[in-house]
Amino acid sequence: MSGHSKFANIKHKKERNDAAKGKIFTIIGREIAVAVKEGGPDPNNNFKLAQVVEKAKANNVPNSTIENGIKKAAGDSDGVNYQVNTYEGYGPEGVAIIVETLTDNANRTASDVRAAFTRGGGNVGTPGCVSYMFDKKGQIIIDKEECDLSADDLFMIVADAGADDIDDEEDSIEILTSPESFEDVSKALAAQNIPVASSEVTMIPQNYVTLTDEKSIKSMQRILDNLDAADDVQNVYHNWDEPDEE
């Protein structure tokens, strides 16, 4: 794993998200629609929807917007059907990139993703070309300023629920789980009223690539910026060891 702070990266990601509220509302609205369709409109009985609601609140989405999104999805049985498409490719100097999309128009999405790679000098590869370089994990980040428990105390709580590992960092504690145990571990923390800064099933790089050439750094950032701007892109994972921006 990278030695830099995962919590700092999450805060940086959130700051970027805060600057693009329209995109965040679109992303969360689609995730609500999919979660409601799969598991119903009650977050208490639909863990996936509960996670989306928490994500929405973390990004300062108004409660009224969340509730309206759930109601709309629950009453819209003939609404838009979104499909998940994943793209894999390469950035400058072989940086591995995975792009998850949620779309009602696969051709439009594929075109937007390819254009984003091309503008940064990268290229889209075949399915599986880089995903083997990542581990799919449940990742829960706890802000030490919000939690008085030590990493050892937290591990006692989450170990029985199926957590794989816990990492004690300077400003945060990271808990890793298998995708299958993610829900049980999340519920174990919630049962103890432990505040969580970030909670998601994500793709964690096995190794990171450091870019030192200024042109490569700008090209990689251009790819990420263009993917951020694409309406259908939900998540972007990469193994570029981004410099901390604090």
C-alpha positions in Angstrom: 0.0 0.0 0.0 1.0 3.6 -0.5 2.6 5.4 2.4 0.6 8.6 2.0 -2.5 9.3 4.0 -5.6 7.7 2.6 -7.7 10.1 4.7 -6.0 13.1 3.1 -6.8 11.7 -0.3 -10.4 11.2 0.7 -10.6 14.8 1.9 -9.0 16.0 -1.3 -11.5 13.9 -3.4 -14.4 15.4 -1.4 -13.1 18.9 -2.0 -13.0 18.2 -5.7 -16.5 16.8 -5.5 -17.7 19.8 -3.6 -16.6 21.9 -6.5 -18.8 19.9 -8.9 -22.1 19.6 -7.0 -24.1 19.1 -10.2 -22.1 16.0 -11.0 -22.4 14.6 -7.5 -26.2 15.0 -7.5 -26.3 13.2 -10.8 -24.1 10.3 -9.5 -26.0 9.9 -6.3 -29.4 10.2 -8.0 -28.5 7.3 -10.3 -27.1 5.2 -7.5 -30.3 5.8 -5.5 -32.4 4.7 -8.5 -30.4 1.5 -8.9 -30.3 0.7 -5.2 -34.1 1.2 -4.8 -34.8 -1.0 -7.8 -32.6 -3.8 -6.5 -33.6 -3.7 -2.8 -36.6 -1.5 -2.2 -37.0 2.1 -0.8 -36.3 1.5 2.9 -32.7 2.1 3.9 -33.2 0.1 7.1 -33.8 -3.0 5.0 -31.6 -2.1 2.0 -27.9 -1.8 2.9 -26.9 -0.6 -0.5 -29.4 2.2 -0.3 -28.3 3.0 3.2 -24.7 3.4 1.9 -25.8 5.7 -0.9 -27.8 7.8 1.6 -24.7 8.1 3.8 -22.6 9.0 0.8 -25.2 11.7 -0.1 -25.1 13.2 3.4 -21.3 13.2 3.4 -21.4 15.3 0.2 -23.9 17.7 1.7 -26.8 16.6 -0.5 -30.0 18.0 1.2 -32.3 15.5 2.9 -35.2 16.7 0.7 -33.2 15.8 -2.4 -32.4 12.3 -1.0 -36.0 11.7 0.0 -37.4 12.9 -3.3 -34.9 10.7 -5.2 -36.0 7.6 -3.2 -39.7 8.4 -3.7 -39.2 8.9 -7.5 -37.3 5.7 -7.8 -39.8 3.7 -5.8 -42.8 5.0 -7.9 -41.0 4.8 -11.3 -41.3 1.2 -12.2 -41.0 2.1 -15.9 -38.2 4.5 -15.5 -34.7 4.6 -17.0 -32.8 1.4 -16.7 -29.1 2.1 -15.9 -26.5 -0.5 -16.7 -23.0 -0.8 -15.2 -20.1 -0.8 -17.6 -16.5 -1.0 -16.6 -13.5 0.2 -18.7 -9.9 -0.5 -18.1 -6.9 1.3 -19.6 -3.6 3.0 -19.3 -2.4 6.5 -18.5 1.1 8.0 -19.0 4.0 5.7 -18.0 1.7 2.7 -17.7 -0.5 4.0 -14.9 -3.4 1.6 -14.5 -6.9 3.1 -14.6 -10.4 1.5 -14.0 -13.5 3.4 -14.8 -16.9 2.4 -13.5 -20.0 3.9 -15.3 -23.7 3.9 -14.8 -25.4 4.6 -18.1 -28.6 4.5 -20.2 -26.6 4.9 -23.4 -23.6 2.6 -23.7 -22.4 4.1 -27.0 -22.3 7.6 -25.6 -20.5 6.5 -22.4 -17.9 4.5 -24.3 -17.2 7.5 -26.6 -16.8 9.8 -23.6 -14.4 7.5 -21.7 -12.3 6.9 -24.8 -12.1 10.6 -25.4 -11.0 11.3 -21.8 -8.1 8.8 -22.2 -7.1 10.1 -25.6 -7.0 13.7 -24.5 -4.4 12.7 -21.8 -2.4 10.5 -24.0 -3.7 7.3 -22.6 -5.6 4.5 -24.1 -8.5 2.1 -23.3 -7.5 -1.5 -23.1 -9.3 -4.8 -23.1 -11.4 -6.0 -20.2 -9.0 -7.4 -17.5 -5.9 -5.7 -18.8 -5.3 -3.8 -15.5 -7.9 -5.1 -12.9 -5.5 -7.9 -11.9 -3.3 -5.1 -10.4 -6.1 -4.2 -7.9 -7.8 -5.9 -5.0 -11.5 -5.4 -4.5 -12.0 -4.5 -0.9 -14.4 -2.9 1.5 -12.6 0.1 2.9 -13.7 2.0 6.0 -11.9 5.1 7.1 -12.3 6.5 10.6 -11.1 10.1 11.5 -9.1 9.9 14.7 -10.5 13.4 15.7 -14.0 11.9 15.6 -13.2 8.6 17.5 -11.6 8.1 20.9 -11.0 4.3 20.4 -7.6 3.0 19.5 -6.9 0.8 16.5 -6.7 -2.2 18.8 -10.1 -1.4 20.3 -11.6 -1.0 16.9 -10.1 -4.3 15.7 -11.7 -6.1 18.6 -15.1 -4.8 17.4 -14.6 -5.6 13.7 -12.6 -8.8 13.7 -15.5 -11.0 14.7 -17.6 -9.3 11.9 -15.1 -10.4 9.3 -12.6 -7.6 8.9 -9.4 -8.6 7.1 -7.0 -5.9 8.4 -6.7 -2.6 10.2 -4.1 0.1 9.5 -3.3 2.8 12.1 -2.2 6.0 10.4 -1.3 9.4 11.8 -4.8 11.0 11.3 -7.0 8.1 10.6 -7.7 4.3 10.9 -8.3 2.2 7.9 -10.3 -1.0 8.1 -10.2 -3.4 5.2 -12.7 -6.2 4.5 -13.7 -8.6 1.8 -16.6 -7.3 -0.3 -18.7 -10.1 1.3 -17.9 -9.0 4.9 -18.3 -5.3 4.2 -21.9 -5.0 5.3 -21.4 -7.0 8.5 -18.3 -4.9 9.5 -20.2 -1.7 8.7 -23.1 -2.8 10.9 -20.8 -3.7 13.7 -19.3 -0.2 13.7 -22.8 1.4 13.5 -24.0 -0.7 16.4 -21.3 0.9 18.6 -22.1 4.4 17.2 -18.6 4.8 15.8 -18.5 7.7 13.3 -17.1 6.8 9.8 -15.5 9.3 7.5 -15.7 7.1 4.4 -17.1 3.7 3.7 -17.2 1.9 0.3 -16.3 -1.1 -1.7 -13.4 0.0 -3.7 -10.5 -1.1 -5.9 -7.2 -0.9 -4.0 -3.9 -0.9 -6.0 -1.4 -3.6 -5.2 1.4 -1.2 -6.2 1.6 2.5 -7.0 3.3 4.4 -9.8 5.1 7.6 -9.1 5.1 10.2 -11.9 8.0 12.7 -11.8 7.9 14.1 -15.3 5.8 17.2 -15.4 4.3 16.4 -18.8 3.2 13.0 -17.5 1.6 14.5 -14.4 -0.3 17.0 -16.4 -1.5 14.3 -18.9 -2.6 12.0 -16.0 -4.5 14.9 -14.4 -6.1 15.7 -17.8 -7.4 12.2 -18.0 -8.9 12.3 -14.5 -10.4 15.8 -15.0 -12.1 14.6 -18.3 -13.4 11.5 -16.6 -14.7 13.6 -13.7 -16.6 15.8 -16.2 -18.2 12.8 -18.0 -21.8 12.5 -16.8 -21.9 8.7 -16.8 -18.7 8.1 -14.9 -19.4 7.0 -11.3 -16.0 5.9 -10.0 -12.4 6.1 -11.2 -9.6 3.9 -9.6 -6.0 4.2 -10.5 -2.5 3.4 -9.1 -1.0 6.8 -9.6 0.6 7.8 -6.3 -0.9 11.3 -6.3 0.9 13.9 -4.4 -1.0 15.1 -1.3 -2.7 18.4 -1.7 -3.3 20.0 1.6 
